[in-house]
Amino acid sequence: MENMDITLRPLEYQQCLQLREAKHIKRVVMHCTELPDLKSAREYANKIHYPKSASGNSGHFYIDRDGSVEQWVDPLRVAHHVTDLNNDSIGIELVNLGRYPRWFDSQQQQPSENYPEPQIQALIVLLKQLAVAFPNLHEIAGHQDLDTREVAASDNGQLQVQRKIDPGPLFPWQQLLSAIPLERKQPMSKIKQHWEKRYVGTEPEKLTWYQPRPEQSLNWIMANSTPEQAVLDVGAGASTLTDHLLDAGYSNITLLDLSEESLQESRRRLAQRADQVQWIPADITQWQPTQQYALWHDRAVFHFLTEAKDRAAYKQALHAALQKDGILIMATFAIGGPEKCSGLPIVQYDAESLLAELGQGFELLDNLLEQHPTPAGNNQLFNWCLFRHN
């Protein structure tokens, strides 16, 4: 592989940025500077936006129009380049005008500057080197894919424009993807954005659904399975359920959650034991199982599916993944319980309505109600159901 000359020009505040391990780096985020030249990009990166950490916004690498490459932040430090998703990503900035200087003008939303071939070729070489240096780096995304927020247009407050559009419609994605060993990360859905934001910057112990020891889950799992059987926890988030199952000798645990940040939190907490667990970052309504499980556990995912098509997709995955005579443990907000969770609407169930929703193929074995005390001191009424998959 071709080696690349990279000029090291660390920002003055680089030492203030958080350190991370190489194994946690899994995606590259592509940006364009939306400024005239590298000098103006440097001036912007040097501005302090976060007084607490005395740091600003910047990528890790910058590629000029002539293909020259500079490193401003060590990849083993967390740079501020994409909202909420900095911890596991590397930011690469390409010098390009973008919408400069009328970034939010509703009449100036189509960039006109193409990306020169030397710049793209330098990017390809850099990405290949990064893929070798960081073995868990498998994804690439555009800034516009990950930050889909809108802001009021600068010329007309009644109109909304995209906050970020980089690298923009003139970026040669097809050429790039055909030359690198990374897959493009598609735009994040609004529901995924919601859950990623819930976990970023919030201690798990302060989230409303937190349980220091998930007693009811443990009781039913351990009473209806053996430690060597395959257990799937849907909507696992940052729950400590896995810790307790590992303590009890369970050796075939799979965690699935829409929020990658929540799974990362569990990885960090489990430390070396994280390698004993299978991890699936996925939307349950789009997931296609590749194996079967003896037990499916879902505490507070199904009740978020307010549309029939999403419930149908969930049930399709459930039937495919849960083996015959397998156990389904499901907890939802009960009739008379909360009508929303985390600001989102939910569907309340009792045992009868949940069994009717699941349809043929399930036998109700047990049912109980539980008052869950939230960290804020409130109570949430849960409906717990135990089913057998016939």
C-alpha positions in Angstrom: 0.0 0.0 0.0 1.2 3.5 -0.9 2.6 5.4 2.1 1.5 9.0 2.6 3.3 12.0 3.8 1.2 13.6 6.5 2.3 16.9 8.1 1.7 17.0 11.8 0.3 20.4 13.0 -1.4 19.6 16.3 -3.8 22.2 17.5 -2.8 24.1 20.7 -5.5 22.4 22.7 -4.9 18.8 21.5 -3.7 17.7 24.9 -7.0 18.9 26.4 -9.0 16.4 24.2 -10.1 13.1 25.7 -8.0 10.0 25.0 -9.5 6.8 23.7 -8.4 3.3 22.7 -7.8 2.4 19.1 -10.4 -0.5 19.3 -13.2 2.0 19.9 -12.7 3.8 16.6 -15.2 2.4 14.1 -16.2 5.2 11.6 -14.8 8.0 9.5 -17.0 11.1 9.1 -16.4 13.2 5.9 -16.6 17.0 6.1 -15.8 19.9 3.9 -14.5 23.1 5.5 -17.0 25.4 3.8 -14.3 28.0 3.9 -12.0 29.5 1.3 -8.7 27.9 2.2 -6.7 25.9 4.8 -5.6 29.0 6.6 -9.2 30.1 7.4 -10.0 26.5 8.4 -7.1 26.7 10.9 -8.3 30.0 12.3 -11.7 28.5 12.9 -10.4 25.3 14.5 -8.3 27.3 16.9 -11.3 29.1 18.3 -12.4 27.9 21.8 -16.0 26.8 21.7 -15.9 24.7 24.9 -14.4 26.7 27.8 -14.7 23.8 30.2 -12.2 21.7 28.2 -10.5 24.7 26.5 -11.1 23.2 23.1 -12.9 23.9 19.8 -14.4 22.3 16.7 -12.1 20.5 14.3 -11.5 17.3 12.3 -8.5 15.1 12.8 -7.2 15.3 9.3 -7.3 18.1 6.7 -6.8 17.6 2.9 -6.1 20.6 0.8 -7.1 21.0 -2.9 -3.6 19.9 -4.0 -3.8 16.7 -2.1 -1.5 17.7 0.8 -2.6 16.2 4.1 -2.2 17.6 7.6 -3.1 16.0 11.0 -4.3 18.5 13.5 -5.6 16.1 16.1 -4.2 12.7 17.1 -6.8 10.0 16.1 -6.4 8.6 19.6 -8.0 11.7 20.9 -11.7 12.7 20.6 -12.1 15.7 18.4 -15.3 17.8 18.2 -16.5 17.4 14.6 -19.9 15.7 14.7 -22.6 16.3 17.3 -23.0 13.4 19.7 -20.9 10.9 17.7 -17.3 12.0 18.4 -16.3 9.2 20.7 -15.9 6.5 18.1 -15.2 8.5 14.9 -12.4 10.2 13.0 -13.2 13.4 11.2 -11.6 14.2 7.8 -12.0 17.8 6.4 -11.6 18.5 2.7 -10.9 22.2 1.9 -13.9 23.2 -0.2 -16.1 26.3 -0.3 -19.4 24.5 0.2 -22.0 27.2 0.8 -19.4 29.9 1.8 -20.0 32.6 2.8 -23.9 32.4 2.9 -24.1 29.1 4.7 -27.8 29.4 5.7 -29.1 31.5 2.9 -32.1 29.7 1.4 -30.9 30.8 -2.1 -27.3 29.5 -1.6 -27.8 25.8 -0.7 -26.2 24.2 -3.7 -22.4 24.1 -3.6 -20.6 24.9 -6.8 -17.0 23.8 -6.2 -16.0 20.3 -7.3 -13.4 18.2 -5.4 -10.1 18.1 -7.4 -8.7 14.7 -8.3 -5.5 15.1 -6.2 -7.6 15.7 -3.2 -9.7 12.6 -3.7 -6.7 10.4 -4.4 -5.0 11.6 -1.2 -8.3 10.8 0.6 -8.3 7.3 -0.7 -4.7 6.6 0.4 -5.4 8.1 3.8 -8.5 6.0 4.3 -6.7 2.8 3.4 -4.0 3.6 5.9 -6.5 4.3 8.6 -8.4 1.0 7.9 -5.1 -0.8 8.5 -4.2 1.2 11.7 -7.7 0.7 13.3 -9.0 -2.8 12.9 -12.6 -2.0 14.0 -12.9 0.9 11.5 -15.5 -0.4 9.0 -17.8 2.6 8.3 -17.7 5.9 6.5 -20.4 8.6 6.6 -21.0 12.1 5.4 -21.6 14.8 8.0 -24.9 15.4 6.4 -25.9 11.8 7.0 -25.4 12.0 10.7 -26.6 15.6 11.5 -29.9 16.1 9.8 -31.1 19.0 11.9 -32.6 22.1 10.3 -32.1 25.8 11.2 -34.0 29.0 10.2 -32.7 30.4 6.9 -30.6 33.6 7.3 -32.6 35.4 4.6 -36.1 34.3 5.7 -36.9 33.1 9.2 -40.0 31.3 7.9 -37.9 28.9 5.9 -35.7 26.0 7.2 -32.4 24.9 5.7 -30.1 22.0 6.6 -27.6 22.8 9.3 -25.0 20.5 7.6 -24.8 19.5 4.0 -21.1 18.4 3.8 -19.5 16.9 1.9 -22.4 17.7 -0.3 -23.9 16.6 -3.7 -20.6 17.1 -5.6 -18.6 14.7 -3.5 -17.7 11.6 -5.5 -19.1 8.9 -3.3 -19.2 6.2 -5.9 -15.5 6.7 -6.9 -14.5 6.7 -3.2 -16.4 3.6 -2.1 -15.1 1.5 -5.0 -11.5 2.2 -3.9 -11.7 1.8 -0.1 -12.4 -1.1 2.4 -15.1 0.9 4.2 -18.9 0.9 3.8 -21.0 4.0 3.8 -23.0 4.7 6.9 -26.5 5.7 5.7 -28.4 8.7 7.1 -29.5 8.2 10.7 -33.2 7.9 11.2 -34.9 10.4 13.6 -35.7 7.6 16.0 -32.1 6.5 16.1 -30.9 10.1 16.6 -33.4 10.3 19.5 -31.9 7.3 21.3 -28.3 8.1 20.6 -28.9 11.6 22.2 -30.5 10.0 25.2 -27.3 8.1 26.1 -24.7 10.7 25.1 -23.6 12.8 28.1 -26.1 11.2 30.5 -25.1 8.7 33.1 -27.0 5.4 32.8 -28.0 5.6 36.5 -30.0 8.8 35.8 -32.1 7.4 32.9 -35.7 6.7 33.9 -35.6 3.0 33.0 -32.4 2.3 35.1 -32.3 -0.6 37.5 -29.3 -1.4 39.6 -30.4 -5.0 39.6 -33.1 -6.1 37.2 -34.8 -8.5 39.6 -37.9 -9.5 37.6 -35.8 -10.1 34.4 -33.3 -12.2 36.3 -36.0 -14.2 38.1 -37.8 -15.2 34.9 -34.7 -15.7 32.8 -33.0 -18.0 35.3 -36.2 -19.9 36.0 -36.9 -20.6 32.3 -33.4 -21.2 30.8 -30.1 -22.7 31.5 -26.7 -20.9 31.4 -25.6 -22.5 28.2 -28.7 -21.6 26.2 -28.8 -18.7 23.8 -30.4 -15.6 25.3 -31.2 -12.5 23.3 -31.9 -9.1 25.1 -33.7 -6.8 22.7 -33.3 -3.2 23.6 -30.5 -4.1 25.9 -29.2 -0.5 26.1 -26.8 0.1 29.0 -28.7 -2.3 31.3 -26.7 -4.3 33.9 -28.7 -7.4 33.1 -25.8 -8.8 31.2 -23.4 -8.3 34.2 -25.7 -10.4 36.4 -26.2 -13.1 33.8 -22.4 -13.4 33.3 -22.0 -13.6 37.1 -24.6 -16.5 37.0 -22.6 -18.4 34.5 -24.5 -17.6 31.3 -22.2 -18.0 28.3 -24.4 -17.4 25.2 -25.7 -13.8 25.5 -26.6 -11.5 22.6 -27.4 -7.8 23.1 -29.4 -5.9 20.5 -30.1 -2.2 20.6 -30.8 0.7 18.2 -28.4 2.9 20.1 -24.8 2.2 19.4 -23.8 4.6 22.1 -25.7 2.6 24.7 -24.0 -0.6 23.6 -20.6 1.2 23.8 -21.5 2.2 27.4 -22.1 -1.5 28.2 -18.8 -2.5 26.5 -16.9 0.0 28.6 -18.6 -1.2 31.8 -18.0 -4.9 31.1 -14.4 -4.2 30.2 -12.6 -7.6 29.4 -15.9 -9.5 29.8 -17.3 -7.7 26.8 -15.7 -10.3 24.6 -18.0 -12.9 26.1 -21.0 -11.2 24.7 -22.4 -10.9 21.1 -23.3 -7.3 20.1 -25.9 -6.3 17.5 -26.4 -2.6 16.8 -29.7 -2.7 14.9 -33.2 -1.5 14.5 -35.4 -4.5 15.6 -37.9 -3.6 12.9 -35.2 -4.0 10.2 -33.1 -6.8 11.8 -32.8 -10.1 10.0 -31.8 -12.9 12.5 -29.0 -15.3 11.5 -29.5 -17.7 14.4 -32.2 -18.9 16.8 -32.4 -18.2 20.5 -33.9 -20.2 23.4 -35.0 -17.0 25.2 -36.0 -13.5 24.0 -36.1 -10.8 26.6 -37.7 -7.4 25.9 -38.1 -4.8 28.6 -39.7 -1.7 27.2 -39.1 -1.9 23.4 -42.3 -3.3 22.0 -44.5 -0.6 23.6 -42.7 2.1 21.5 -44.0 0.5 18.3 -47.1 2.6 17.8 -47.5 1.8 14.0 -48.9 -1.5 12.9 -46.2 -2.0 10.2 -43.4 -1.7 12.9 -45.2 -4.2 15.1 -45.5 -6.6 12.2 -41.8 -6.3 11.4 -40.9 -6.9 15.1 -43.1 -10.0 15.2 -41.6 -11.3 11.9 -38.1 -11.1 13.5 -39.4 -12.7 16.7 -40.9 -15.7 15.0 -37.7 -16.2 13.0 -35.3 -15.9 15.9 -37.1 -17.6 18.8 -36.9 -21.4 18.5 -39.9 -23.7 18.9 -40.8 -24.0 22.6 -38.6 -20.9 23.3 -39.4 -18.4 26.0 -40.5 -14.8 25.4 -40.3 -12.4 28.3 -41.9 -9.0 27.5 -42.5 -6.0 29.7 -44.5 -3.0 28.5 -46.2 -0.1 30.2 -49.4 -1.3 31.7 -52.9 -0.1 31.3 -53.1 3.0 33.6 -49.3 3.5 33.5 -47.3 6.2 31.7 -48.6 7.3 28.3 -45.1 8.4 27.1 -41.5 7.3 27.7 -38.5 9.5 27.0 -40.8 12.0 25.3 -42.2 9.4 22.9 -45.7 8.0 22.7 -46.2 4.3 23.7 -48.9 1.7 23.6 -50.1 0.4 26.9 -50.9 -3.4 27.2 -52.3 -5.9 29.6 -51.8 -9.6 29.3 -54.9 -10.1 27.2 -54.2 -7.3 24.7 -50.5 -8.2 24.4 -51.3 -11.9 23.6 -53.8 -10.7 21.0 -51.2 -8.5 19.4 -48.6 -11.2 19.3 -51.2 -13.5 17.6 -51.1 -17.2 17.1 -48.0 -19.1 18.1 -47.7 -17.9 21.7 -49.0 -19.3 25.0 -49.2 -17.1 28.1 -47.5 -18.8 31.0 -47.5 -16.0 33.6 -48.3 -12.3 34.1 -47.7 -9.7 36.8 -47.7 -6.0 37.4 -44.6 -4.1 38.7 -44.1 -0.6 39.9 -40.7 0.6 38.7 -39.2 3.4 40.8 -37.3 5.8 38.5 -34.1 7.6 39.7 -36.2 10.8 40.0 -38.5 9.1 42.6 -41.5 8.5 40.3 -43.3 5.2 39.7 -44.0 3.5 36.3 -46.5 0.7 36.1 -45.2 -2.2 34.0 -47.0 -5.2 32.7 -44.8 -8.3 32.6 -45.7 -11.3 30.5 -44.1 -14.7 30.1 -44.9 -16.7 26.9 -43.9 -19.9 25.2 -43.4 -19.9 21.5 -45.4 -22.9 20.1 
